[in-house]
Amino acid sequence: MRAWVIRATGGLDQLQQSDVPDPPGPSGPPGAGALGPRHVRVAPRAAALNHLDLFVVRGLPHEYRFPHIVGADGAGVVDAVGAEVGSVRPGDRVMINPGIPDYSCEYCRAGEQSLCRSYGILGEHFPGTMAQYVVVPEQNVAIIPTLSTPLTWPEAAAFSLVTLTAWRMVVTRAQVKAGETVLIWGIGGGVSLAALRIAKLVGARVIVTSSNDAKLAAARRLGADVTLNHHTQNVSQEVRALTQKRGVEVVVENVGEATWEESLRCLKRGGRLVTCGATSGPDVRLDLRRVFWHHYTIMGSTMGNAREYAEIVRRLGEGQLRPIVDRVYPLAEARAAYERLAKGEQLGKVVVEVTP
Ligand SMILES: [Zn+2]
């Protein structure tokens, strides 16, 4: 099958379109080559990019099996199902939840799949979605909801990773409430944009930042109450001025080194900081005295569990949380899609059309 792969890490020059062996499918031989009893094979129609995909190509500290098929997010048509699969059938149109747990450890049994001892993500630890076929556990696909304006394939592909991540951060972890003020850094990014919409959904007042005024204008159209240009404005001073010198209840972080100290300066006494990423670097400075004196809560979050995924899919079916697609590239131009993401030009999701 055709797939975008890397044969070594190092950067976008490593990306290449290549022929690789098909994964197990309907006509696979019994035994090792057969589709697992609870696995489904999906033919992706579109794959959406995340910052994770850039990190995978640059090189992450886990073992790769080359050629490594890239792409975490995707949506497509079920092509084959294992013998015990009951929730979907060939021909079903599905979105893929790219977080793959073992569904058996103590965390999985407790319903916390994203805390799984052997948690992995498509396109990072497992063969990804930028291919003619991808194989996942049946629990990792959801039928695409029917909407009055049907979701396009790029929209469906763009949904899972960032919406799930932002939902867990804002709703489950930070427990943002109506009337609270939330600061979200870097509104062009997919998680930040999803966090903005979720925070508005629960009734919060939302302050967003970007270095790009056009993105800030778009964020206002999407419901942001206040926008700050973090290149031309001092964010913590502005936040203090906007909150009667108190600061915000919640900061949504995924930037890391470049924003961390400023994030803490923006936080109200008793405030919560939730982080899911470190796009500018992971080694932050933390003055513990500030943490205990101000009763700060700092919490980590990655992806989300099965219950949270079911909830965001349900909300999508009600017309909420519809993904925002920045640009769609044909499969042959996948590298250009990566470059757009690497330059941070996007507002919303950068998507690759796998099958027209
Ligand atoms: Zn587990």
Boltz pocket constraint, residues with backbone or C-beta under 6 A from the ligand:
constraints:
  - pocket:
      binder: B
      contacts: [[A, 101], [A, 102], [A, 103], [A, 104], [A, 105], [A, 106], [A, 107], [A, 108], [A, 109], [A, 113], [A, 115], [A, 116], [A, 117], [A, 118]]
      max_distance: 6.0
